[in-house]
Amino acid sequence: MAEKKSFLSGVIEKRNLVLLIVAIILLAGVFSYNSLPRQEYPIITMPMAVVTAIYPGASAQDIEELVTKKVEDLAMSAKYFDKVMSQSYNGAGVVMVYFDMTADPALLDDSKADLRYSLEALQSTEFPAGVTVQYSTDTGDTAGLLLAVTGEGRSRAELAERAETLKSGLRGLAGVKSIEISGERQEQIKVSVDIGKLNKTAVSLSDIAALIQYQNSLIPAGNIEFADDVLTVQTSGIFTDLKDIEELVVGISGETGATTRLRDIALIEKTADGDAKRYQYNGDEAILLSLHYQDKINIVSAGKKVMKAVEAYKAGLPDDIRVETVVDLGADVNASVTNFLVCFLDALVIVIAVIMLGMNLRNGGIIAFALPVTVMISFLVMKLLGIDLQFISLAALIMVLGMLVDNAVVVSDQIQVRLDKGDERQEACVNGVKDVAFPVLASTLTIVSIFTMFYSLPGSMSKFINSLPTVVITAILASYAVSIFVTPIMCYLFMKPSKTLAEGKLTLLGRLGNAMDKLLQLAFAHKRAAIVVALLFLLGAVGLLSMRSLTFLPTSNKAILDIKITAPGITDIRKADEAVQLAADIVRIQPETAYYATAVGGNLPRYDFCALPTGDGVNKGNVVVGVDLAAGGRFESNAEFLQYLQAEMNSRIPSCAIEVNQLDVVPSLSKPIQVRVMGDDSDALNAAASVIEAELYRMGGTLKIQSERQLKTEQYYVDIDDAQLNAVGLTKAELQGELNAALMGRQVSVFRQDAREYPIIVAGTIHSSAELLNFGIKTGASGIKYQLKQLAALGLKDEYESIARYNGKRMVLVSAFAQKDYSALELQSRLEKEIAKRDMGDVELLYEGDSFAMGLAIDNLITGAVIGVLGIMLVLFLLFNSFRQMLYALTAMPFVVVGSSLAILLTGLPLSFFAILGILSLLGVVVNNAILLVDFINRERARGGAIDAACREAVRQRFRPVFLSTMTAVLGMLPLALRGNALFTGMVTCFMFGDTMCMFFTLIIVPVVYGICENRKNLKARR
């Protein structure tokens, strides 16, 4: 009976078919790479809804009681609710509802829709009449291209027309989702009625409003039927010129017959909305065009086509009109992806060079062949899973690149050993794979197990980093399959028995192996001393790490600073405009300023993934600064320039709250140091906030300290005399309506001219309390006018300007940033300890910021790491079928902190959250070397070798694959450490140093511990 062939023998015999499949995979991988969407960041949708309620004339407290509280109660009962924040102002309220980011997107959409329906029902049943509500789930896409259209001496209307023309030319391009134009202050027809003159007439503002409506109407007259035709009769009923409005007759004197026209008591003019947002670019008035790309496209190629169209449009413009590029995401993505691809290619070259130097060219080529196959499989799976090509997924490939040859190194090395022992070629390939297949599988699964901890990260962090573990796990599993099925074929085709070197001639690896053997001899001669020395290293490393400052996330290395400005008061945009202009003047004279763009009345359109929208308002402003540090030569980092600008802003614009910020690498809704003070009594909240703010100043190390207290200001209060109102036959609605029109204005109709519509606004001109008291209000019953002072008393009353709430309670937010070389985590920890000593009254304190985010992330990470380590332990137990030997393999794990602490010490990097991720990621990697050693020791002992001799032989035989796999993993990350995104610098640096140091501890400590324990076990057995 013929001997049954193994599966591996069949693979080698069918090698042509396997190689054809490999060729197909390579082609599919190249196609997948070329067609992968390219983005700068992973796409994250913030699951939130924004409810905006307008209630003209209502105080902030009225808005809170009548609107925002009811919306909050409704939101807090919604499915997948996470938190709700609200702000109540005079006349308006905004409620922001945040949903659980981990919930299924489809279920979140259902929850948002349910909230909308419930809100519509609430508006019709419980909101006061006159409240208008807007509901939005659009949290603001990042503009893929932000352009500024400017022109010295040109009107905004003309600039807006130019922007509209450009928009029309770009709208149909492939990949463009939407284009928005902002900054065009809507023109309106303003009818400013002189209240003094109006009081002398018999008409009211309501009469004027009605007259304009009636005289600007177009009602179809009907049709005339003829014998054989029907003609439509039309009338000329609408205004065609401003003179039509000016000539409206509002009164005729009964005594003289004199006619009073609207122009006699009012100024009628076309004017811009004074409270609308406005923008400038480099000091010139600007209209902004925000272009948004479709999801899941190649932004780089789409962006090049868009910019080509923009350049073509610019070529036809007059010299005094310019289209400036504020942000070009396509160019940014191209630079980011190109940088990572260069890092990837550098890493590829380094890995191959290490293999070639560590082995002969033939064997190095065999192992190197595994790299492109594994990488192309990874691209193919990324395409199937919908993972974009962005800096997270590319960084994952670079991180794991050196590890992708580990399995091929081990397999090919064992096949070489078999060949050198005289095995026939196919037999050597088959048995070589069989020797290491299970240990290599175990090594692969340990890496997979530890990288699953990344999935345990909370909220937006999980969605942001999700592609990293997916790509790593995909690549690692692919590398195992390639090493088992492809590497043996390459060995069969090209590998030859090793040539015997001349006596005394050693390769570099041979010399290193001999040095390691001597060190191992010393360790075995003094086993207990070796353990003690290793433990001292471990304790020292732990102590060193405990002394380092903790940080959560680094800031972005983008050359952009974002300045947020909040002016005092919330009703006059002129104060914000003055503050923004002062800030722009400071920025303009700095030699480090490459360009700057400003917004008054809110923020610039969202120009970066991490520039989260914070809400508009007439008291808000924004300055975005492009930075070129080399031009000034004064500062070494953006952080230093930031602190300089912050100090300048604070000293020269002391009346405003100003924040100069760097962009984050991950979007954050909170400041680095942040405390929410919550309760029902605003006075208690303000008092507690003052204590916290004072402590932040006392501590030092902080900047941009802000306390958003709930302050009262004096406001006029009209105390209506109900009895007098009833006596003259006037309703409260009539009185309030006239006051509203006089003070706030009212849109009464629309003026159409040149295919454009302009709202007609009727408003009074009241500038003093005397004019207000003398304001004449006409009764609907008798038509007689009464002065306001006859119907009501006018006084001053303290009212809140705004009221903030968080999860159903009033709230004051106190926040700060950490100065350069200070840790926000440590500062907030100190703050908590100091505040705990104080009597803060009847308030609740919620500490957030970096410490809250770090704590939440660490808690989840520990859970994920524990699960990962348990997975590793399960794999080791299945491999060795022994708790004792499982523990031998785990011996190297604690020593990951030795190299990592050395990395922190030598580089001066902070101990960031991602650095901790790098240290924990090592747990699954360093076990691989221990698996190879323990497995080999067991094999040697099974052949009858002594324990100590088997341990030393294992190090001698496994030194080459252990050293090569470690060096390829470590040096493959070098480009990412030197030129990669700031997010990964600490992570890969800790990984590189940790893996290198752990290799030496593994080669010494694992055999020593194995020898001590097994010898003691045998000694007990003999007794």
CORZIRA-V96388 format. One record per residue. N is the residue number from 0. SS is DSSP state (h for helix, s for strand, l for the rest). D_LAST is the distance of its C-alpha to the last C-alpha in Angstrom with 2 decimals. Layout:
BEGIN
N|SS|D_LAST  N|SS|D_LAST
END
This chain:
BEGIN
0|l|49.98  1|l|49.87  2|l|46.60  3|l|46.61  4|l|46.91  5|l|44.82  6|h|46.58  7|h|46.05  8|h|47.70  9|h|50.63  10|h|50.86  11|h|51.09  12|h|53.62  13|l|55.66  14|h|55.42  15|h|59.17  16|h|59.16  17|h|56.22  18|h|58.00  19|h|61.17  20|h|59.34  21|h|57.97  22|h|61.57  23|h|62.79  24|h|60.08  25|h|61.14  26|h|64.78  27|h|63.97  28|h|61.95  29|h|64.87  30|h|67.24  31|h|64.97  32|h|64.74  33|h|68.52  34|h|69.19  35|l|66.63  36|l|68.40  37|s|68.20  38|l|67.95  39|l|67.12  40|l|64.92  41|l|63.34  42|l|65.99  43|l|65.32  44|l|67.81  45|l|67.89  46|l|68.24  47|s|70.93  48|s|74.43  49|s|77.18  50|s|79.92  51|s|82.99  52|s|85.66  53|s|89.11  54|l|91.22  55|l|94.11  56|l|95.16  57|l|92.15  58|l|90.28  59|h|86.57  60|h|85.96  61|h|88.08  62|h|86.11  63|h|82.85  64|h|84.05  65|h|86.06  66|h|84.03  67|h|80.65  68|h|79.12  69|h|80.11  70|h|78.68  71|h|75.40  72|h|75.09  73|h|75.72  74|h|73.20  75|h|70.42  76|l|70.71  77|l|70.42  78|l|67.48  79|l|64.83  80|s|66.45  81|s|64.53  82|s|66.91  83|s|70.63  84|s|72.61  85|s|76.34  86|s|79.13  87|s|82.46  88|s|85.50  89|l|89.19  90|l|90.36  91|s|87.11  92|s|83.45  93|s|80.46  94|s|77.36  95|s|74.34  96|s|71.93  97|s|68.49  98|s|66.46  99|l|62.75  100|l|62.03  101|l|59.07  102|l|61.28  103|l|62.63  104|h|65.82  105|h|67.83  106|h|66.97  107|h|67.86  108|h|71.23  109|h|71.86  110|h|71.02  111|h|73.39  112|h|76.12  113|h|75.65  114|h|76.03  115|h|79.22  116|h|80.73  117|h|79.82  118|h|81.33  119|h|84.57  120|h|84.80  121|h|84.14  122|h|86.86  123|h|89.44  124|h|88.70  125|l|87.41  126|l|88.34  127|l|91.72  128|l|94.58  129|l|94.73  130|l|90.99  131|s|90.12  132|s|86.51  133|s|84.78  134|s|81.36  135|s|79.43  136|l|76.00  137|l|76.76  138|l|74.55  139|l|76.08  140|l|75.02  141|l|74.43  142|l|77.52  143|l|76.87  144|s|80.00  145|s|81.86  146|s|85.32  147|s|87.89  148|s|91.57  149|s|93.65  150|s|97.23  151|l|99.15  152|l|102.17  153|l|101.27  154|l|101.12  155|h|98.01  156|h|99.84  157|h|100.47  158|h|96.90  159|h|95.72  160|h|98.03  161|h|96.55  162|h|93.06  163|h|94.20  164|h|95.55  165|h|92.27  166|h|90.40  167|h|92.56  168|h|91.76  169|h|88.00  170|h|87.67  171|l|87.69  172|l|85.15  173|l|82.02  174|l|79.03  175|s|81.13  176|s|80.46  177|s|82.81  178|s|84.94  179|s|86.00  180|s|88.69  181|s|88.54  182|l|90.63  183|l|93.97  184|l|95.45  185|l|97.37  186|s|101.05  187|s|102.93  188|s|106.46  189|s|106.49  190|s|109.35  191|s|109.24  192|s|111.71  193|l|113.38  194|h|112.91  195|h|115.94  196|h|118.17  197|h|116.56  198|h|117.36  199|l|121.06  200|l|121.01  201|l|120.72  202|l|117.69  203|l|113.98  204|h|110.97  205|h|110.37  206|h|113.94  207|h|113.38  208|h|110.16  209|h|111.93  210|h|114.89  211|h|112.71  212|h|110.94  213|h|114.25  214|h|115.89  215|l|112.93  216|l|112.66  217|l|113.29  218|l|114.23  219|l|115.38  220|l|119.10  221|s|119.07  222|s|120.85  223|s|124.48  224|s|125.23  225|l|127.97  226|l|129.33  227|l|127.03  228|l|124.45  229|s|122.35  230|s|122.04  231|s|119.54  232|s|120.99  233|l|118.95  234|l|119.63  235|l|118.88  236|l|116.85  237|l|114.10  238|l|114.21  239|l|114.61  240|l|115.13  241|h|114.26  242|h|117.97  243|h|117.78  244|h|115.54  245|h|117.56  246|l|120.79  247|l|119.56  248|s|122.04  249|s|120.29  250|s|123.41  251|s|127.23  252|l|129.21  253|l|131.42  254|l|133.90  255|l|134.23  256|l|132.70  257|l|130.54  258|s|127.50  259|s|124.04  260|s|121.74  261|h|117.98  262|h|118.37  263|h|120.45  264|h|117.57  265|s|114.46  266|s|113.09  267|s|112.03  268|s|109.88  269|s|107.19  270|s|104.15  271|s|100.40  272|l|97.87  273|l|97.11  274|l|93.70  275|l|92.36  276|l|89.46  277|s|90.56  278|s|88.88  279|s|89.49  280|s|88.09  281|l|88.48  282|l|91.12  283|s|93.22  284|s|93.74  285|s|91.64  286|s|91.14  287|s|87.56  288|s|86.61  289|s|83.08  290|s|81.96  291|s|78.94  292|s|77.19  293|l|75.95  294|l|72.25  295|l|70.14  296|l|72.44  297|s|72.22  298|h|73.70  299|h|74.01  300|h|76.37  301|h|78.21  302|h|78.63  303|h|80.18  304|h|82.79  305|h|83.56  306|h|83.96  307|h|86.21  308|h|88.45  309|h|88.42  310|h|89.47  311|h|92.26  312|h|93.50  313|h|93.41  314|h|95.56  315|l|98.45  316|l|98.39  317|l|100.94  318|l|99.79  319|l|99.63  320|s|97.25  321|s|93.60  322|s|90.52  323|s|87.50  324|s|83.88  325|s|81.86  326|s|78.66  327|s|77.96  328|h|74.69  329|h|75.13  330|h|75.21  331|h|72.29  332|h|70.20  333|h|71.23  334|h|70.20  335|h|66.89  336|h|66.02  337|h|67.24  338|h|65.11  339|h|62.02  340|h|62.91  341|h|63.27  342|h|59.87  343|h|58.54  344|h|60.14  345|h|58.94  346|h|55.41  347|h|55.81  348|h|57.01  349|h|54.21  350|h|51.52  351|h|53.09  352|h|53.53  353|h|49.86  354|h|48.90  355|h|51.45  356|h|50.35  357|h|46.67  358|l|47.30  359|l|50.13  360|h|53.29  361|h|52.74  362|h|49.30  363|h|50.47  364|h|53.40  365|h|51.23  366|h|49.11  367|h|52.21  368|h|53.86  369|h|51.41  370|h|52.89  371|h|56.46  372|h|55.37  373|h|52.95  374|h|55.50  375|h|58.26  376|h|56.14  377|h|55.61  378|h|59.39  379|h|60.03  380|h|57.70  381|h|59.24  382|h|62.61  383|h|61.50  384|h|59.94  385|l|62.98  386|l|61.22  387|l|63.76  388|s|63.50  389|l|63.20  390|h|61.27  391|h|58.26  392|h|57.79  393|h|58.52  394|h|56.13  395|h|53.43  396|h|54.09  397|h|54.01  398|h|50.77  399|h|49.04  400|h|50.84  401|h|48.22  402|h|45.48  403|h|47.49  404|h|46.60  405|h|42.85  406|h|42.21  407|h|44.67  408|h|43.03  409|h|39.58  410|h|41.10  411|h|43.43  412|h|40.78  413|h|38.51  414|h|41.58  415|h|42.39  416|h|38.93  417|h|39.50  418|h|42.98  419|h|41.85  420|l|39.38  421|l|42.39  422|l|42.34  423|l|45.77  424|h|47.37  425|h|47.24  426|h|43.81  427|h|42.56  428|h|44.14  429|h|42.81  430|h|39.24  431|h|39.19  432|h|40.12  433|h|37.60  434|h|34.78  435|h|35.58  436|h|37.63  437|h|35.02  438|h|33.67  439|h|37.29  440|h|38.21  441|h|35.40  442|h|36.68  443|h|40.17  444|h|39.29  445|h|37.51  446|h|40.80  447|h|42.79  448|h|40.68  449|h|41.14  450|h|44.83  451|h|45.54  452|h|45.30  453|h|48.78  454|h|50.20  455|h|49.22  456|l|51.70  457|l|54.58  458|h|58.27  459|h|60.20  460|h|57.19  461|h|55.53  462|h|58.71  463|h|59.24  464|h|55.80  465|h|55.25  466|h|56.06  467|h|53.35  468|h|50.27  469|h|52.25  470|h|53.14  471|h|49.66  472|h|47.97  473|h|50.68  474|h|50.34  475|h|46.53  476|h|46.59  477|h|49.44  478|h|47.55  479|h|44.69  480|h|47.22  481|h|48.97  482|h|45.81  483|h|44.82  484|h|48.30  485|l|50.50  486|h|48.35  487|h|47.20  488|h|50.89  489|h|51.77  490|h|48.96  491|h|50.24  492|h|53.75  493|h|53.24  494|l|49.80  495|l|49.49  496|l|46.72  497|l|46.14  498|l|48.03  499|l|46.08  500|l|46.96  501|l|48.21  502|l|45.71  503|l|45.35  504|l|47.11  505|l|45.09  506|l|46.13  507|h|45.87  508|h|42.85  509|h|41.35  510|h|41.87  511|h|40.36  512|h|37.36  513|h|36.90  514|h|37.23  515|h|34.59  516|h|32.26  517|h|32.78  518|h|32.17  519|h|28.93  520|h|27.85  521|h|28.65  522|h|26.72  523|h|23.54  524|h|24.06  525|l|24.28  526|h|22.37  527|h|22.47  528|h|26.09  529|h|26.99  530|h|25.78  531|h|27.72  532|h|30.81  533|h|30.74  534|h|30.54  535|h|33.43  536|h|35.44  537|h|34.76  538|h|35.80  539|h|38.85  540|h|39.89  541|h|39.64  542|h|41.67  543|h|44.22  544|h|44.71  545|h|45.15  546|h|47.99  547|l|49.90  548|l|52.90  549|s|52.50  550|s|55.24  551|l|55.63  552|l|57.56  553|l|59.50  554|s|63.23  555|l|64.85  556|l|65.95  557|l|69.28  558|l|72.29  559|s|73.76  560|s|74.26  561|s|75.34  562|s|77.47  563|s|77.98  564|s|80.98  565|s|81.94  566|l|85.38  567|l|86.52  568|l|88.37  569|l|87.94  570|l|91.48  571|l|92.93  572|h|91.69  573|h|93.73  574|h|91.24  575|h|88.41  576|h|90.71  577|h|91.48  578|h|87.80  579|h|86.85  580|h|89.69  581|h|88.60  582|h|85.01  583|h|86.38  584|h|88.47  585|h|85.38  586|h|83.45  587|h|86.41  588|l|86.79  589|l|83.15  590|l|82.80  591|l|79.41  592|s|81.13  593|s|81.49  594|s|83.13  595|s|83.23  596|s|84.16  597|s|85.12  598|s|85.51  599|s|87.49  600|l|86.99  601|l|83.38  602|l|81.02  603|l|81.43  604|l|80.48  605|l|76.71  606|l|76.25  607|l|72.45  608|l|69.51  609|l|68.34  610|l|71.86  611|l|71.76  612|l|75.14  613|l|75.67  614|l|78.99  615|l|82.55  616|l|84.99  617|l|88.20  618|l|86.38  619|s|83.71  620|s|83.67  621|s|81.41  622|s|81.41  623|s|79.20  624|s|79.00  625|s|78.06  626|s|76.42  627|l|76.76  628|h|74.98  629|h|76.03  630|h|79.69  631|h|79.42  632|l|76.85  633|l|76.20  634|l|72.92  635|l|69.61  636|l|68.57  637|h|70.11  638|h|68.41  639|h|70.41  640|h|73.64  641|h|72.88  642|h|72.54  643|h|75.78  644|h|77.66  645|h|76.28  646|h|77.58  647|h|80.95  648|h|81.29  649|h|80.38  650|h|82.93  651|h|85.78  652|l|85.40  653|l|84.21  654|l|85.74  655|l|83.43  656|s|79.75  657|s|78.55  658|s|75.18  659|s|74.57  660|s|71.53  661|s|69.53  662|l|68.58  663|s|65.08  664|l|62.86  665|l|62.21  666|l|65.00  667|l|64.64  668|l|66.79  669|l|65.78  670|l|66.14  671|l|63.13  672|s|63.67  673|s|65.17  674|s|65.66  675|s|67.55  676|s|69.28  677|s|70.19  678|s|72.27  679|l|75.71  680|l|77.60  681|h|78.61  682|h|79.46  683|h|75.95  684|h|74.53  685|h|76.72  686|h|75.81  687|h|72.07  688|h|72.53  689|h|74.44  690|h|71.57  691|h|69.06  692|h|71.46  693|h|72.05  694|h|68.32  695|h|67.89  696|h|70.64  697|h|69.18  698|h|65.68  699|l|66.96  700|l|65.38  701|s|67.22  702|s|70.35  703|s|72.52  704|s|72.03  705|s|73.92  706|s|74.55  707|l|76.43  708|l|77.99  709|l|80.30  710|l|83.54  711|s|86.92  712|s|90.20  713|s|93.79  714|s|95.39  715|s|98.78  716|s|98.92  717|s|101.87  718|s|102.47  719|s|104.67  720|l|107.38  721|h|107.20  722|h|110.53  723|h|112.36  724|h|110.81  725|h|112.03  726|h|115.43  727|h|116.06  728|l|114.50  729|l|111.59  730|l|108.09  731|h|104.87  732|h|103.97  733|h|107.22  734|h|106.69  735|h|103.06  736|h|103.94  737|h|106.66  738|h|104.41  739|h|101.67  740|h|104.13  741|h|105.62  742|h|102.38  743|h|99.97  744|l|102.33  745|s|102.42  746|s|102.47  747|s|105.59  748|s|106.18  749|s|105.55  750|s|107.79  751|s|107.75  752|s|108.90  753|l|108.21  754|l|105.66  755|s|103.64  756|s|103.26  757|s|103.41  758|s|102.76  759|s|105.70  760|s|104.54  761|s|106.88  762|s|106.00  763|s|107.82  764|l|108.12  765|l|107.09  766|l|105.98  767|l|106.53  768|h|106.39  769|h|110.21  770|h|110.46  771|h|107.93  772|h|109.89  773|l|113.14  774|l|111.71  775|s|114.00  776|s|112.48  777|s|114.70  778|l|114.65  779|l|114.61  780|l|116.99  781|l|119.86  782|l|119.22  783|l|119.70  784|s|117.51  785|s|115.88  786|s|114.17  787|h|110.50  788|h|111.32  789|h|113.55  790|h|110.68  791|s|107.59  792|s|106.41  793|s|104.43  794|s|101.76  795|s|98.48  796|s|95.13  797|s|91.58  798|s|89.61  799|s|86.21  800|l|86.45  801|s|83.27  802|s|80.48  803|s|76.97  804|s|74.61  805|s|70.96  806|l|69.60  807|l|72.54  808|s|72.74  809|s|74.91  810|s|73.05  811|s|73.46  812|s|71.34  813|s|70.32  814|s|68.85  815|s|68.24  816|s|66.74  817|s|64.49  818|l|66.00  819|l|64.65  820|l|61.32  821|l|60.73  822|l|58.34  823|h|59.97  824|h|56.66  825|h|56.26  826|h|59.95  827|h|59.81  828|h|56.68  829|h|58.61  830|h|61.61  831|h|59.69  832|h|58.29  833|h|61.78  834|h|63.53  835|h|61.01  836|l|62.42  837|l|65.97  838|l|67.87  839|l|68.92  840|l|70.91  841|l|70.94  842|l|69.57  843|s|66.49  844|s|64.78  845|s|63.09  846|s|61.35  847|l|61.36  848|h|61.70  849|h|58.83  850|h|56.43  851|h|57.03  852|h|56.76  853|h|53.67  854|h|51.99  855|h|52.85  856|h|51.69  857|h|48.40  858|h|47.68  859|h|48.27  860|h|46.42  861|h|43.28  862|h|43.43  863|h|43.92  864|h|41.15  865|h|38.66  866|h|39.68  867|h|39.42  868|h|35.88  869|h|34.87  870|h|36.47  871|h|34.48  872|h|31.21  873|h|32.32  874|h|33.17  875|h|29.82  876|h|27.94  877|h|30.21  878|h|29.61  879|h|25.82  880|l|25.09  881|l|22.25  882|h|22.55  883|h|20.03  884|h|22.08  885|h|25.23  886|h|24.32  887|h|23.73  888|h|27.27  889|h|28.62  890|l|27.38  891|l|30.71  892|h|32.86  893|h|33.32  894|h|34.50  895|h|37.72  896|h|39.28  897|h|38.83  898|h|41.32  899|h|43.49  900|h|43.92  901|h|44.83  902|h|47.43  903|h|48.92  904|h|49.06  905|h|50.68  906|h|53.14  907|l|54.11  908|l|53.91  909|l|53.56  910|s|50.51  911|s|52.35  912|h|51.35  913|h|51.33  914|h|49.21  915|h|46.63  916|h|47.03  917|h|46.31  918|h|43.09  919|h|41.89  920|h|42.96  921|h|40.48  922|h|37.55  923|h|38.00  924|h|38.89  925|h|36.07  926|h|33.45  927|h|34.99  928|h|33.74  929|h|30.21  930|h|30.42  931|h|31.47  932|h|28.64  933|h|25.81  934|h|27.46  935|h|27.79  936|h|24.21  937|h|23.12  938|h|25.70  939|h|24.58  940|h|20.96  941|h|22.40  942|l|24.23  943|l|21.09  944|l|21.31  945|l|18.61  946|h|18.00  947|h|20.03  948|h|22.59  949|h|23.07  950|h|23.66  951|h|26.22  952|h|27.86  953|h|28.28  954|h|30.22  955|h|32.29  956|h|33.20  957|h|33.77  958|h|35.49  959|h|38.94  960|h|38.95  961|h|37.26  962|h|39.78  963|h|42.75  964|h|42.05  965|h|41.66  966|h|44.77  967|h|46.89  968|h|45.97  969|h|46.62  970|h|49.73  971|h|51.16  972|l|51.49  973|h|53.29  974|h|56.83  975|h|56.09  976|h|54.88  977|h|57.97  978|h|60.72  979|l|59.43  980|l|60.42  981|h|59.58  982|h|57.47  983|h|54.83  984|h|54.90  985|h|52.20  986|h|50.15  987|h|49.98  988|h|49.69  989|h|46.56  990|h|45.25  991|h|45.98  992|h|44.45  993|h|41.48  994|h|40.70  995|h|41.08  996|h|38.80  997|h|36.20  998|h|36.14  999|h|34.93  1000|h|32.37  1001|h|31.10  1002|h|30.85  1003|h|28.86  1004|h|26.96  1005|h|25.83  1006|h|24.07  1007|h|22.60  1008|h|21.26  1009|h|20.00  1010|h|18.22  1011|h|16.67  1012|h|15.45  1013|h|14.30  1014|h|12.42  1015|h|10.65  1016|h|10.05  1017|h|8.67  1018|h|6.40  1019|h|5.11  1020|h|5.42  1021|h|3.80  1022|l|0.00
END
